[in-house]
Amino acid sequence: MPDAINGTGENSLIIHGQKQTAGFACRAGRGNPEDFSKYSEPKFIWSADSHPTASLTVSPDREQHFTDEKIQLNCSGSSADWRVKRFIESYNQSDLSDCSSWGTMTGSSCTFSSLEYHDAVYWCESGSGEFSNAVNITLNTPDSLLTVSPSWLNPGASVTLSCEVKLSSAGWRFYWLKVVPDLSKNNYRYELLPESIDGTEQDSIIIPGQKHTAGYSCIAGWGNSDFFAKYSEPKFIWSAEPHPAASLSVSPDREQHFTSESVTLNCGGNSTEWRVKEFRESGFSSCPCTTWVSMTGSSCTINNDRSFKSFFWCESGSGEFSNAVNITYQNEGLLLVSPVHPVTEGASVTLSCRLRGENKLSDVIFYHNDKLIQNDSRGELKISAVSQSDEGFYKCEHSGEASPQSWMAVKGPGSSSFPVLLVVGSVIGVVLLFLLLLLCRFRQTKGSGRVETVYQDEQQQPVYSSLLHGDLCVYETIRRPGNYVNVSGQEQPDYANVTARSDSD
C-alpha cells in the first residue's frame, strides 16, 4: 500500500473512506538488510455496496435459504473471468474456499446446495482484480414450535393449537397433525388432521370437544414449494377421562407419596403392549417407564428417592392414550391423602393427612381452594355425596405444618368407564334382541304370509370419524426435503404416511 512502502514503526494502520469489499495482508521486517516474516493470511472487509465494475446477485433473492435448496450466485461487471469465494467461521475455525470446492462454476455463475447448516459470506472476484459486494447467506431447516392451551383438559373443552417457525419470516402454511404412539418403533407417527390437508394460512386452530389425552404436532411449509420446516416436538393435552380402550390406574390410589414408597401404575384396555410415559414439571421429560424403572407386562412400578411432580399416562400398542394422573413424590413433611382419579358425583370420599411412618393423625385442618372447611379433632374429611361444587384444590394442616395441595376432580354420573359401558351395552343388546324376536313372532301370528328378520352384516366395516368431527377417512402424504429425525432420534424416510382416523375406534 502507498502508505506502507517504507514500512511503519507502528503495528496498526487506519484506512479512511473504505467503501467496497477489500482484502488485506501484512508482514514484518527487521534489521538492515531486513529479514521478513511470512505474509499473514488474507483478511477481508466486506461491504454490501457494489463495485462499479463488479457485483454479485443471489437467486432466490433472500438471505435465509433451506438446506438442500438450489442457490445461484451471479457475478457481473467489466471482466470475462470470475470466481466466487466463500468464508465460513464457526467453532473458532475459519474456511476460505472457491465455488469449485462446494458448487459448480459455469461462466460467471456459481450454483450450489448443501444439506448442512451454515452461515457464510459470499462475494465475486474478477479477472481484472476487483471485489464485488458481499452477501450473507444462511442455510437452515427452521424449527416448528407448537404450543397447546390448555395443557390439562376439562373433558369436552376446546383446545387451541398454535404453531410458529423459529427465526423465520412470513409466507408459511401450517399443517396440524395428531401424534399416535408407535410402540414397535419406540416413537410416534403423525396423522394429518382432516382440516389440515391443504394447510392453513392461520398459525393456530381450535379443536372443539376434546375429551381424552392426546398428542399433537405441527409442521410449516414454505409457500407452494416442497420445502418444509422441521416437525415440532410433540405436545400433549392431558385428561383425567379414561379412553374406552386405554386406562391407567394407580396403586396405592393417592396423588401424594413419600420418596422410597413404591407406586404401581397399571395400564388396561384392548392392547397387549403398553408403555408408561412421564412428563416432569421441573423440565421437559417425556420418557418411557423403561428409562427409569422396569416395565413388567402392563405395569410400571416406581420407587423413587428424589422429590418430583409428574404427569403419567399409558400408551398402547394399538395407538391409544390413556387418562393421565398427577403423582407427587416428597421427601419429608406432611402429605394429603386424596384420590388420584376423578370422583363420581354422588359417591363418598374421605381425605386425610399423613406423616412418614404415621398414617393416622388427629387434629387436622382441611382447606378447599384455600378456604378453611374443617378444624376439629377429627383426622379425616368425609364427603358423603360428592357434588361438582366439591371439585377443586385441597390441602391439610397439622401442628403448624401444611401439605402440598392436590386437585380433586369430580365427574358426572354418566362418565362411565369402559367395563361399565360394556355391561350396559350388553344388557341393552339382549333387550333389543328379545323385542325383535317378539316382533317377528307377532307378525307371523298376524298371518301376513312372511317372516321379517333383521340381519347384522358380520363383514360390516366400522365407520371411522376424525379426531374432531365428521365421517371422514383421509390418507395424505406430506413430502419434505431429505430424511427427518423423529422424536426418538431415528431417521425416517422421505415420505411420512399421515392418516386421519378415529380417536375412539
GUDONU-578978 format. One record per residue (C-alpha): residue number from 1; residue in one letter; x, y, z. Coordinates in steps of 0.25 Angstrom, whole numbers, plus 5000, padded with zeros to 4 digits. Example, Ala and Ser with C-alpha at 12.3 -4.5 7.8 and 13.67 -1.06 7.14 Angstrom:
% GUDONU-578978
(1, A, (5049, 4982, 5031))
(2, S, (5055, 4996, 5029))
% end
This chain:
% GUDONU-578978
(1, M, (5000, 5000, 5000))
(2, P, (5005, 5014, 4997))
(3, D, (5005, 5018, 5012))
(4, A, (5014, 5006, 5015))
(5, I, (5025, 5006, 5004))
(6, N, (5036, 5008, 5015))
(7, G, (5029, 5001, 5026))
(8, T, (5023, 5007, 5038))
(9, G, (5028, 5007, 5053))
(10, E, (5014, 5005, 5057))
(11, N, (5007, 4991, 5057))
(12, S, (4994, 4997, 5053))
(13, L, (4989, 5005, 5041))
(14, I, (4976, 5013, 5039))
(15, I, (4970, 5013, 5025))
(16, H, (4960, 5024, 5023))
(17, G, (4948, 5025, 5014))
(18, Q, (4947, 5010, 5010))
(19, K, (4934, 5007, 5002))
(20, Q, (4936, 4994, 4995))
(21, T, (4939, 4979, 4999))
(22, A, (4954, 4978, 5000))
(23, G, (4965, 4968, 5005))
(24, F, (4978, 4972, 5013))
(25, A, (4990, 4965, 5018))
(26, C, (5003, 4969, 5025))
(27, R, (5017, 4964, 5028))
(28, A, (5028, 4969, 5037))
(29, G, (5043, 4972, 5035))
(30, R, (5055, 4976, 5044))
(31, G, (5070, 4978, 5043))
(32, N, (5078, 4984, 5032))
(33, P, (5077, 4977, 5022))
(34, E, (5063, 4974, 5026))
(35, D, (5059, 4959, 5029))
(36, F, (5044, 4958, 5026))
(37, S, (5033, 4949, 5033))
(38, K, (5023, 4941, 5025))
(39, Y, (5011, 4948, 5019))
(40, S, (4999, 4948, 5028))
(41, E, (4987, 4940, 5024))
(42, P, (4978, 4950, 5016))
(43, K, (4967, 4957, 5024))
(44, F, (4955, 4963, 5017))
(45, I, (4946, 4975, 5019))
(46, W, (4932, 4972, 5013))
(47, S, (4923, 4983, 5008))
(48, A, (4909, 4982, 5003))
(49, D, (4912, 4993, 4993))
(50, S, (4914, 4988, 4979))
(51, H, (4927, 4992, 4972))
(52, P, (4925, 5000, 4959))
(53, T, (4932, 4988, 4951))
(54, A, (4928, 4976, 4960))
(55, S, (4915, 4972, 4966))
(56, L, (4908, 4959, 4972))
(57, T, (4893, 4956, 4971))
(58, V, (4887, 4944, 4978))
(59, S, (4875, 4935, 4973))
(60, P, (4866, 4933, 4980))
(61, D, (4868, 4947, 4985))
(62, R, (4867, 4945, 5001))
(63, E, (4877, 4943, 5012))
(64, Q, (4871, 4931, 5018))
(65, H, (4870, 4918, 5010))
(66, F, (4867, 4904, 5013))
(67, T, (4877, 4893, 5013))
(68, D, (4877, 4885, 5000))
(69, E, (4871, 4897, 4993))
(70, K, (4878, 4901, 4980))
(71, I, (4884, 4915, 4981))
(72, Q, (4891, 4922, 4969))
(73, L, (4901, 4933, 4971))
(74, N, (4903, 4942, 4958))
(75, C, (4915, 4951, 4956))
(76, S, (4914, 4963, 4946))
(77, G, (4924, 4974, 4942))
(78, S, (4935, 4978, 4933))
(79, S, (4942, 4965, 4934))
(80, A, (4941, 4952, 4926))
(81, D, (4947, 4943, 4937))
(82, W, (4941, 4941, 4950))
(83, R, (4942, 4933, 4963))
(84, V, (4932, 4933, 4975))
(85, K, (4938, 4932, 4989))
(86, R, (4932, 4927, 5002))
(87, F, (4937, 4930, 5016))
(88, I, (4931, 4922, 5028))
(89, E, (4935, 4924, 5042))
(90, S, (4930, 4914, 5053))
(91, Y, (4935, 4908, 5066))
(92, N, (4947, 4917, 5065))
(93, Q, (4951, 4911, 5051))
(94, S, (4950, 4918, 5038))
(95, D, (4950, 4913, 5024))
(96, L, (4952, 4921, 5011))
(97, S, (4949, 4914, 4998))
(98, D, (4945, 4915, 4984))
(99, C, (4932, 4911, 4977))
(100, S, (4939, 4899, 4971))
(101, S, (4941, 4893, 4985))
(102, W, (4926, 4893, 4988))
(103, G, (4918, 4896, 4976))
(104, T, (4918, 4897, 4961))
(105, M, (4924, 4909, 4954))
(106, T, (4918, 4912, 4940))
(107, G, (4923, 4924, 4933))
(108, S, (4920, 4936, 4943))
(109, S, (4910, 4927, 4951))
(110, C, (4912, 4918, 4963))
(111, T, (4901, 4908, 4967))
(112, F, (4901, 4900, 4980))
(113, S, (4893, 4894, 4990))
(114, S, (4896, 4888, 5004))
(115, L, (4890, 4878, 5013))
(116, E, (4897, 4884, 5025))
(117, Y, (4894, 4897, 5033))
(118, H, (4904, 4908, 5031))
(119, D, (4905, 4924, 5032))
(120, A, (4915, 4929, 5022))
(121, V, (4919, 4941, 5014))
(122, Y, (4920, 4941, 4998))
(123, W, (4926, 4950, 4988))
(124, C, (4931, 4950, 4974))
(125, E, (4946, 4953, 4970))
(126, S, (4948, 4958, 4955))
(127, G, (4960, 4954, 4946))
(128, S, (4963, 4969, 4946))
(129, G, (4965, 4969, 4961))
(130, E, (4952, 4975, 4966))
(131, F, (4944, 4970, 4978))
(132, S, (4929, 4971, 4977))
(133, N, (4919, 4974, 4988))
(134, A, (4918, 4963, 4999))
(135, V, (4905, 4956, 5003))
(136, N, (4901, 4948, 5016))
(137, I, (4895, 4934, 5013))
(138, T, (4889, 4925, 5024))
(139, L, (4885, 4911, 5021))
(140, N, (4876, 4905, 5031))
(141, T, (4864, 4896, 5033))
(142, P, (4856, 4904, 5043))
(143, D, (4849, 4898, 5055))
(144, S, (4834, 4898, 5056))
(145, L, (4829, 4901, 5070))
(146, L, (4816, 4897, 5075))
(147, T, (4808, 4902, 5088))
(148, V, (4795, 4896, 5093))
(149, S, (4785, 4902, 5102))
(150, P, (4780, 4897, 5112))
(151, S, (4790, 4886, 5114))
(152, W, (4781, 4880, 5125))
(153, L, (4768, 4877, 5119))
(154, N, (4754, 4879, 5125))
(155, P, (4747, 4868, 5117))
(156, G, (4739, 4874, 5105))
(157, A, (4746, 4887, 5105))
(158, S, (4752, 4893, 5093))
(159, V, (4767, 4893, 5091))
(160, T, (4776, 4903, 5083))
(161, L, (4788, 4899, 5076))
(162, S, (4798, 4910, 5071))
(163, C, (4810, 4908, 5062))
(164, E, (4821, 4917, 5059))
(165, V, (4834, 4916, 5051))
(166, K, (4846, 4919, 5059))
(167, L, (4855, 4931, 5053))
(168, S, (4847, 4932, 5040))
(169, S, (4838, 4942, 5033))
(170, A, (4824, 4941, 5028))
(171, G, (4820, 4933, 5016))
(172, W, (4817, 4919, 5022))
(173, R, (4806, 4909, 5022))
(174, F, (4803, 4901, 5034))
(175, Y, (4799, 4887, 5035))
(176, W, (4794, 4880, 5048))
(177, L, (4796, 4866, 5052))
(178, K, (4791, 4856, 5062))
(179, V, (4802, 4849, 5070))
(180, V, (4800, 4834, 5070))
(181, P, (4808, 4824, 5079))
(182, D, (4816, 4814, 5071))
(183, L, (4822, 4804, 5081))
(184, S, (4828, 4796, 5070))
(185, K, (4838, 4807, 5067))
(186, N, (4838, 4813, 5081))
(187, N, (4834, 4826, 5076))
(188, Y, (4821, 4833, 5070))
(189, R, (4815, 4834, 5056))
(190, Y, (4808, 4846, 5051))
(191, E, (4794, 4846, 5045))
(192, L, (4789, 4859, 5038))
(193, L, (4776, 4865, 5043))
(194, P, (4765, 4866, 5033))
(195, E, (4764, 4881, 5034))
(196, S, (4779, 4882, 5030))
(197, I, (4780, 4874, 5017))
(198, D, (4784, 4887, 5009))
(199, G, (4790, 4894, 5021))
(200, T, (4785, 4907, 5027))
(201, E, (4790, 4921, 5026))
(202, Q, (4786, 4924, 5040))
(203, D, (4796, 4919, 5050))
(204, S, (4786, 4914, 5060))
(205, I, (4774, 4905, 5060))
(206, I, (4763, 4901, 5071))
(207, I, (4759, 4887, 5073))
(208, P, (4745, 4886, 5080))
(209, G, (4740, 4875, 5089))
(210, Q, (4753, 4869, 5093))
(211, K, (4751, 4858, 5103))
(212, H, (4763, 4849, 5104))
(213, T, (4778, 4851, 5106))
(214, A, (4784, 4853, 5092))
(215, G, (4797, 4858, 5086))
(216, Y, (4799, 4868, 5074))
(217, S, (4810, 4873, 5065))
(218, C, (4811, 4883, 5054))
(219, I, (4820, 4886, 5042))
(220, A, (4821, 4898, 5033))
(221, G, (4823, 4898, 5018))
(222, W, (4829, 4910, 5011))
(223, G, (4818, 4916, 5001))
(224, N, (4815, 4906, 4990))
(225, S, (4829, 4900, 4990))
(226, D, (4833, 4886, 4994))
(227, F, (4842, 4892, 5006))
(228, F, (4837, 4889, 5020))
(229, A, (4842, 4893, 5034))
(230, K, (4845, 4882, 5044))
(231, Y, (4833, 4875, 5051))
(232, S, (4830, 4882, 5064))
(233, E, (4833, 4874, 5077))
(234, P, (4820, 4867, 5081))
(235, K, (4812, 4874, 5091))
(236, F, (4801, 4867, 5100))
(237, I, (4788, 4870, 5105))
(238, W, (4785, 4862, 5118))
(239, S, (4771, 4858, 5122))
(240, A, (4767, 4850, 5134))
(241, E, (4756, 4844, 5126))
(242, P, (4759, 4829, 5123))
(243, H, (4759, 4825, 5108))
(244, P, (4749, 4814, 5105))
(245, A, (4761, 4805, 5100))
(246, A, (4772, 4810, 5110))
(247, S, (4772, 4814, 5124))
(248, L, (4783, 4816, 5135))
(249, S, (4781, 4812, 5150))
(250, V, (4790, 4815, 5162))
(251, S, (4793, 4807, 5174))
(252, P, (4792, 4812, 5185))
(253, D, (4781, 4821, 5180))
(254, R, (4786, 4835, 5184))
(255, E, (4793, 4846, 5178))
(256, Q, (4804, 4849, 5188))
(257, H, (4815, 4839, 5192))
(258, F, (4827, 4839, 5201))
(259, T, (4841, 4836, 5194))
(260, S, (4845, 4822, 5194))
(261, E, (4830, 4817, 5195))
(262, S, (4826, 4808, 5183))
(263, V, (4815, 4813, 5174))
(264, T, (4810, 4803, 5163))
(265, L, (4804, 4809, 5150))
(266, N, (4795, 4799, 5143))
(267, C, (4791, 4800, 5128))
(268, G, (4778, 4794, 5124))
(269, G, (4770, 4793, 5111))
(270, N, (4769, 4785, 5098))
(271, S, (4784, 4784, 5095))
(272, T, (4795, 4774, 5099))
(273, E, (4806, 4784, 5098))
(274, W, (4808, 4796, 5107))
(275, R, (4817, 4807, 5111))
(276, V, (4816, 4817, 5122))
(277, K, (4821, 4831, 5119))
(278, E, (4825, 4843, 5129))
(279, F, (4825, 4858, 5127))
(280, R, (4832, 4864, 5139))
(281, E, (4828, 4878, 5143))
(282, S, (4843, 4882, 5146))
(283, G, (4846, 4881, 5132))
(284, F, (4842, 4874, 5119))
(285, S, (4844, 4860, 5120))
(286, S, (4835, 4851, 5112))
(287, C, (4841, 4837, 5115))
(288, P, (4836, 4823, 5116))
(289, C, (4836, 4815, 5128))
(290, T, (4848, 4807, 5124))
(291, T, (4857, 4819, 5125))
(292, W, (4856, 4820, 5140))
(293, V, (4850, 4806, 5145))
(294, S, (4846, 4793, 5139))
(295, M, (4833, 4791, 5131))
(296, T, (4826, 4777, 5135))
(297, G, (4815, 4774, 5125))
(298, S, (4805, 4785, 5126))
(299, S, (4810, 4790, 5140))
(300, C, (4821, 4800, 5143))
(301, T, (4826, 4801, 5158))
(302, I, (4833, 4814, 5163))
(303, N, (4841, 4814, 5175))
(304, N, (4848, 4828, 5175))
(305, D, (4858, 4834, 5185))
(306, R, (4856, 4849, 5180))
(307, S, (4845, 4859, 5181))
(308, F, (4837, 4862, 5168))
(309, K, (4824, 4865, 5162))
(310, S, (4820, 4858, 5149))
(311, F, (4809, 4854, 5139))
(312, F, (4808, 4839, 5136))
(313, W, (4800, 4833, 5125))
(314, C, (4799, 4820, 5117))
(315, E, (4801, 4818, 5102))
(316, S, (4796, 4805, 5096))
(317, G, (4802, 4797, 5084))
(318, S, (4789, 4800, 5076))
(319, G, (4792, 4815, 5077))
(320, E, (4783, 4820, 5089))
(321, F, (4786, 4829, 5100))
(322, S, (4780, 4826, 5114))
(323, N, (4775, 4836, 5124))
(324, A, (4787, 4844, 5131))
(325, V, (4790, 4845, 5146))
(326, N, (4797, 4854, 5155))
(327, I, (4808, 4848, 5164))
(328, T, (4816, 4856, 5174))
(329, Y, (4828, 4850, 5182))
(330, Q, (4832, 4857, 5194))
(331, N, (4844, 4854, 5204))
(332, E, (4839, 4859, 5217))
(333, G, (4827, 4867, 5223))
(334, L, (4812, 4866, 5222))
(335, L, (4804, 4859, 5211))
(336, L, (4790, 4860, 5207))
(337, V, (4783, 4846, 5204))
(338, S, (4773, 4849, 5193))
(339, P, (4769, 4841, 5181))
(340, V, (4777, 4841, 5169))
(341, H, (4765, 4839, 5159))
(342, P, (4753, 4847, 5158))
(343, V, (4742, 4844, 5168))
(344, T, (4728, 4841, 5162))
(345, E, (4717, 4851, 5166))
(346, G, (4708, 4845, 5177))
(347, A, (4719, 4836, 5182))
(348, S, (4726, 4837, 5196))
(349, V, (4741, 4841, 5198))
(350, T, (4750, 4842, 5210))
(351, L, (4762, 4851, 5211))
(352, S, (4773, 4850, 5222))
(353, C, (4787, 4854, 5225))
(354, R, (4799, 4846, 5228))
(355, L, (4814, 4848, 5232))
(356, R, (4825, 4838, 5229))
(357, G, (4822, 4826, 5237))
(358, E, (4809, 4831, 5243))
(359, N, (4797, 4828, 5234))
(360, K, (4786, 4833, 5245))
(361, L, (4787, 4847, 5250))
(362, S, (4777, 4855, 5259))
(363, D, (4774, 4870, 5260))
(364, V, (4776, 4872, 5245))
(365, I, (4771, 4885, 5238))
(366, F, (4766, 4884, 5224))
(367, Y, (4765, 4895, 5213))
(368, H, (4757, 4895, 5200))
(369, N, (4762, 4905, 5190))
(370, D, (4770, 4912, 5201))
(371, K, (4757, 4913, 5209))
(372, L, (4756, 4907, 5223))
(373, I, (4745, 4896, 5223))
(374, Q, (4748, 4887, 5235))
(375, N, (4756, 4890, 5248))
(376, D, (4753, 4880, 5259))
(377, S, (4759, 4868, 5266))
(378, R, (4756, 4859, 5254))
(379, G, (4767, 4854, 5245))
(380, E, (4759, 4852, 5233))
(381, L, (4750, 4860, 5224))
(382, K, (4738, 4852, 5219))
(383, I, (4729, 4856, 5208))
(384, S, (4717, 4846, 5208))
(385, A, (4711, 4851, 5194))
(386, V, (4721, 4858, 5185))
(387, S, (4716, 4869, 5176))
(388, Q, (4722, 4878, 5166))
(389, S, (4724, 4889, 5176))
(390, D, (4734, 4880, 5183))
(391, E, (4743, 4880, 5172))
(392, G, (4756, 4888, 5174))
(393, F, (4769, 4889, 5181))
(394, Y, (4770, 4882, 5195))
(395, K, (4781, 4883, 5206))
(396, C, (4783, 4879, 5220))
(397, E, (4790, 4885, 5232))
(398, H, (4795, 4878, 5245))
(399, S, (4803, 4884, 5256))
(400, G, (4806, 4897, 5248))
(401, E, (4811, 4889, 5236))
(402, A, (4803, 4889, 5223))
(403, S, (4803, 4879, 5212))
(404, P, (4804, 4882, 5197))
(405, Q, (4791, 4884, 5191))
(406, S, (4784, 4874, 5181))
(407, W, (4773, 4875, 5171))
(408, M, (4761, 4866, 5173))
(409, A, (4753, 4865, 5161))
(410, V, (4738, 4861, 5160))
(411, K, (4732, 4855, 5148))
(412, G, (4717, 4853, 5145))
(413, P, (4710, 4840, 5148))
(414, G, (4709, 4838, 5133))
(415, S, (4724, 4837, 5131))
(416, S, (4725, 4822, 5132))
(417, S, (4738, 4815, 5129))
(418, F, (4740, 4804, 5119))
(419, P, (4735, 4792, 5127))
(420, V, (4722, 4799, 5131))
(421, L, (4719, 4803, 5117))
(422, L, (4722, 4789, 5112))
(423, V, (4712, 4783, 5122))
(424, V, (4701, 4793, 5120))
(425, G, (4703, 4791, 5105))
(426, S, (4702, 4776, 5106))
(427, V, (4689, 4777, 5114))
(428, I, (4683, 4787, 5104))
(429, G, (4687, 4777, 5093))
(430, V, (4680, 4766, 5100))
(431, V, (4667, 4774, 5102))
(432, L, (4667, 4779, 5087))
(433, L, (4669, 4764, 5082))
(434, F, (4657, 4760, 5091))
(435, L, (4648, 4771, 5086))
(436, L, (4652, 4767, 5072))
(437, L, (4648, 4753, 5074))
(438, L, (4635, 4757, 5079))
(439, L, (4632, 4766, 5067))
(440, C, (4635, 4754, 5058))
(441, R, (4626, 4745, 5065))
(442, F, (4615, 4755, 5065))
(443, R, (4616, 4757, 5050))
(444, Q, (4615, 4742, 5048))
(445, T, (4603, 4741, 5056))
(446, K, (4596, 4752, 5049))
(447, G, (4597, 4743, 5036))
(448, S, (4604, 4753, 5027))
(449, G, (4610, 4742, 5019))
(450, R, (4624, 4745, 5022))
(451, V, (4634, 4745, 5034))
(452, E, (4643, 4758, 5035))
(453, T, (4656, 4756, 5041))
(454, V, (4667, 4767, 5043))
(455, Y, (4681, 4763, 5040))
(456, Q, (4694, 4769, 5044))
(457, D, (4705, 4768, 5034))
(458, E, (4717, 4761, 5040))
(459, Q, (4726, 4767, 5030))
(460, Q, (4722, 4781, 5032))
(461, Q, (4734, 4790, 5034))
(462, P, (4734, 4801, 5045))
(463, V, (4731, 4815, 5041))
(464, Y, (4743, 4824, 5045))
(465, S, (4742, 4838, 5049))
(466, S, (4753, 4848, 5050))
(467, L, (4758, 4853, 5064))
(468, L, (4750, 4865, 5062))
(469, H, (4737, 4862, 5055))
(470, G, (4731, 4857, 5042))
(471, D, (4731, 4843, 5036))
(472, L, (4744, 4844, 5028))
(473, C, (4755, 4835, 5026))
(474, V, (4767, 4842, 5019))
(475, Y, (4780, 4837, 5014))
(476, E, (4790, 4848, 5011))
(477, T, (4805, 4850, 5008))
(478, I, (4814, 4861, 5012))
(479, R, (4827, 4862, 5005))
(480, R, (4839, 4869, 5012))
(481, P, (4853, 4870, 5007))
(482, G, (4862, 4858, 5011))
(483, N, (4860, 4850, 5023))
(484, Y, (4855, 4855, 5036))
(485, V, (4858, 4851, 5050))
(486, N, (4847, 4847, 5059))
(487, V, (4845, 4849, 5074))
(488, S, (4854, 4837, 5077))
(489, G, (4865, 4842, 5069))
(490, Q, (4863, 4831, 5058))
(491, E, (4863, 4835, 5043))
(492, Q, (4850, 4833, 5035))
(493, P, (4848, 4832, 5020))
(494, D, (4845, 4844, 5011))
(495, Y, (4830, 4841, 5011))
(496, A, (4822, 4841, 5024))
(497, N, (4809, 4834, 5023))
(498, V, (4799, 4842, 5030))
(499, T, (4785, 4838, 5033))
(500, A, (4772, 4843, 5039))
(501, R, (4766, 4832, 5048))
(502, S, (4757, 4831, 5059))
(503, D, (4760, 4835, 5073))
(504, S, (4750, 4825, 5079))
(505, D, (4751, 4814, 5069))
% end
